[in-house]
């Protein structure tokens, strides 16, 4: 009987300790608000800049929830080395998960104005022409990359005009608008 009472007491203490710890491990309302405000700095990224305010709030909620689930102790999270790198990875991963390489979402990561400025598309395309381009582009991306990880790595490596993504964009522009991208090598000589 004594062992049973001792076991019940220990079990009750352990349960109380577990419940007490889980309450302190959750992020409080102020901490969640602070994280969402910190995520506003990411709004200048191409994909996020194109979102409406309501879409951005949903995006920030997804990122904050992922971080809270992965790092339930807020004070440990904000003081850990590499915290900003962790936030960067979660932000980019959430963007890639949302894109899923369909025509509607590809316009967020490669906006029309950006593609015009880069010389990929001609200026003055109407909505239907832009939609045709993004549909073509999404289909090429889906047939080129079999996994989201491959697409994610291609997006991160897309820093030059000779990247695979740039070639896919150029192929669609050429197919749809007879728009050919010509690369010109500039050789600088010093006398």
C-alpha positions as CSV (number, residue, x, y, z in Angstrom):
1,X,0.0,0.0,0.0
2,X,2.8,2.3,0.9
3,X,4.6,1.7,-2.4
4,X,1.3,2.4,-4.3
5,X,0.8,5.7,-2.5
6,X,4.5,6.6,-3.1
7,X,4.1,5.7,-6.8
8,X,0.9,7.8,-7.1
9,X,2.6,10.7,-5.4
10,X,5.6,10.5,-7.7
11,X,3.4,10.2,-10.8
12,X,1.3,13.2,-9.7
13,X,4.5,15.3,-9.1
14,X,5.9,14.2,-12.5
15,X,2.6,15.1,-14.2
16,X,2.4,18.4,-12.4
17,X,6.1,19.1,-13.4
18,X,5.4,18.2,-17.0
19,X,2.3,20.3,-17.2
20,X,4.1,23.2,-15.5
21,X,7.0,22.9,-17.9
22,X,4.8,22.8,-20.9
23,X,3.1,26.0,-19.9
24,X,6.4,27.8,-19.6
25,X,7.7,26.4,-22.8
26,X,5.0,27.9,-24.9
27,X,5.6,31.3,-26.5
28,X,3.4,33.9,-25.0
29,X,1.4,36.4,-27.0
30,X,4.0,39.2,-26.8
31,X,6.8,36.8,-28.0
32,X,4.6,35.7,-31.0
33,X,3.9,39.4,-31.8
34,X,7.6,40.2,-31.6
35,X,8.5,37.3,-34.0
36,X,5.8,38.4,-36.5
37,X,7.1,42.0,-36.4
38,X,10.6,40.7,-37.0
39,X,9.4,38.9,-40.1
40,X,8.2,42.2,-41.6
41,X,11.9,42.8,-42.5
42,X,11.5,39.9,-45.0
43,X,8.8,41.7,-46.8
44,X,11.4,43.1,-49.2
45,X,12.1,39.7,-50.7
46,X,10.7,39.3,-54.2
47,X,8.1,36.7,-53.4
48,X,6.9,38.3,-50.2
49,X,6.9,41.8,-51.7
50,X,4.3,40.7,-54.1
51,X,1.9,39.3,-51.5
52,X,-1.1,41.4,-50.3
53,X,-1.1,42.4,-46.6
54,X,-3.5,39.6,-45.8
55,X,-1.4,37.0,-47.6
56,X,1.7,38.2,-45.8
57,X,0.0,37.9,-42.4
58,X,-0.9,34.3,-43.2
59,X,2.7,33.7,-44.4
60,X,4.2,35.2,-41.2
61,X,1.8,33.1,-39.1
62,X,3.0,29.9,-40.8
63,X,6.7,30.8,-40.3
64,X,6.1,31.8,-36.6
65,X,4.2,28.6,-36.0
66,X,6.9,26.5,-37.5
67,X,9.6,28.2,-35.4
68,X,7.5,27.9,-32.2
69,X,6.9,24.2,-32.9
70,X,10.6,23.6,-33.6
71,X,11.9,25.7,-30.7
72,X,9.2,25.8,-28.0
73,X,11.3,27.7,-25.5
74,X,11.4,31.2,-26.8
75,X,14.3,32.5,-24.7
76,X,16.5,29.6,-25.8
77,X,15.5,30.3,-29.4
78,X,16.3,34.0,-29.4
79,X,19.6,33.5,-27.7
80,X,20.9,30.6,-29.7
81,X,23.8,31.1,-32.1
82,X,22.6,31.2,-35.7
83,X,19.0,32.2,-34.8
84,X,18.8,34.5,-37.8
85,X,20.1,31.8,-40.1
86,X,17.4,29.5,-38.8
87,X,14.7,32.1,-39.5
88,X,16.1,32.6,-43.0
89,X,15.9,28.8,-43.7
90,X,12.3,28.6,-42.4
91,X,11.3,31.7,-44.4
92,X,12.8,30.3,-47.7
93,X,11.4,26.8,-47.0
94,X,7.9,28.2,-46.4
95,X,8.2,30.2,-49.7
96,X,9.2,27.1,-51.6
97,X,6.4,25.1,-50.0
98,X,3.9,27.7,-51.0
99,X,5.1,28.0,-54.6
100,X,4.8,24.4,-55.7
101,X,5.8,25.6,-59.1
102,X,2.3,26.4,-60.4
103,X,1.5,29.3,-62.8
104,X,-0.3,31.3,-60.2
105,X,2.6,31.2,-57.7
106,X,5.5,31.5,-60.0
107,X,4.6,35.1,-60.7
108,X,5.5,35.8,-57.0
109,X,9.0,34.7,-57.2
110,X,9.6,35.9,-60.7
111,X,7.4,39.0,-61.1
112,X,6.7,40.3,-64.6
113,X,8.4,43.7,-63.9
114,X,11.5,41.9,-62.8
115,X,11.6,39.7,-65.9
116,X,11.2,42.8,-68.1
117,X,14.0,44.5,-66.3
118,X,16.2,41.4,-66.7
119,X,15.4,41.4,-70.5
120,X,13.6,38.0,-70.3
121,X,10.2,39.3,-71.4
122,X,9.2,42.3,-73.5
123,X,7.4,45.2,-71.9
124,X,3.7,45.7,-72.5
125,X,2.4,42.1,-72.3
126,X,-1.3,41.9,-71.3
127,X,-2.6,39.7,-68.5
128,X,-3.4,36.8,-70.9
129,X,0.1,36.8,-72.4
130,X,1.7,37.0,-68.9
131,X,-0.5,34.1,-67.8
132,X,0.5,32.0,-70.8
133,X,4.2,32.7,-70.0
134,X,3.8,31.7,-66.3
135,X,1.9,28.5,-67.3
136,X,4.7,27.6,-69.7
137,X,7.3,28.4,-67.2
138,X,5.7,26.4,-64.4
139,X,5.3,23.4,-66.7
140,X,9.0,23.5,-67.7
141,X,10.0,23.8,-64.0
142,X,7.8,20.9,-63.1
143,X,9.2,18.7,-65.9
144,X,12.8,19.8,-65.1
145,X,12.8,19.3,-61.3
146,X,11.3,16.2,-59.9
147,X,11.5,17.3,-56.3
148,X,10.9,20.5,-54.4
149,X,14.4,20.2,-53.0
150,X,15.9,20.3,-56.6
151,X,13.7,23.4,-57.3
152,X,14.7,25.0,-54.0
153,X,18.4,24.5,-54.8
154,X,17.9,25.9,-58.3
155,X,16.2,29.0,-56.9
156,X,19.1,29.6,-54.5
157,X,21.7,29.1,-57.3
158,X,19.8,31.4,-59.7
159,X,22.4,34.2,-59.8
160,X,23.5,34.3,-63.4
161,X,21.9,34.7,-66.8
162,X,23.3,31.2,-67.6
163,X,21.4,29.4,-64.9
164,X,19.0,26.6,-65.7
165,X,16.0,28.6,-64.6
166,X,17.0,31.5,-66.8
167,X,17.2,29.1,-69.8
168,X,13.6,27.8,-69.0
169,X,12.3,31.4,-68.8
170,X,14.0,32.2,-72.2
171,X,12.6,29.1,-73.8
172,X,9.0,30.1,-72.8
173,X,9.6,33.7,-73.9
174,X,10.9,32.5,-77.3
175,X,8.1,30.0,-77.8
176,X,5.3,32.4,-76.9
177,X,6.5,35.7,-78.2
178,X,9.2,35.1,-80.7
179,X,11.4,36.9,-78.1
180,X,15.0,35.7,-78.3
181,X,17.5,36.4,-75.6
182,X,21.0,37.1,-77.0
183,X,24.0,36.9,-74.7
184,X,26.7,39.3,-75.5
185,X,30.2,38.8,-74.1
186,X,31.9,42.0,-73.3
187,X,35.7,41.9,-73.3
188,X,37.4,44.8,-71.7
189,X,40.9,45.6,-72.8
190,X,43.2,47.8,-70.8
191,X,45.8,49.8,-72.8
